[in-house]
Amino acid sequence: MARISEQIIEQIRSTADIIEVVSGYVQLKKRGRNYFGLCPFHGEKTASFSVSPQRQIYKCFGCNVGGGVINFI
């Protein structure tokens, strides 16, 4: 399997909007500056999955998973 070059990864990181990417998998609702939804990494009934459009990161306060757009995809 071929590795993806750092140049391609950086290009994706700089052009992909995390809200756009995550909302393809998680129904997000805006609350203040951030968006919240049910975590796609573990089963839950209360939204603890937060996405920050300013910082371009996500974090689940339930299972402690987090990262940027590359980590998500």
MOTA-V504629 format. One record per backbone hydrogen bond with DSSP energy under -0.5 kcal/mol. NH is the residue of the N-H (numbers start at 1). CO is the residue of the C=O. Records with the same first field share a line. If there is no record, write none. Layout:
# MOTA-V504629
NH: CO ; CO
This chain:
# MOTA-V504629
9: 5
10: 6
11: 7
12: 8
13: 9
14: 10
15: 11
16: 12
18: 16
21: 17
22: 18
23: 19
24: 21
25: 22
26: 22
28: 26
29: 36
31: 34
34: 31
35: 51
36: 29
37: 49
49: 37
50: 48 ; 59
51: 35
52: 57
53: 33 ; 51
56: 52
57: 52
58: 67
59: 50
60: 65
61: 48 ; 59
64: 60
67: 58
72: 68
73: 69
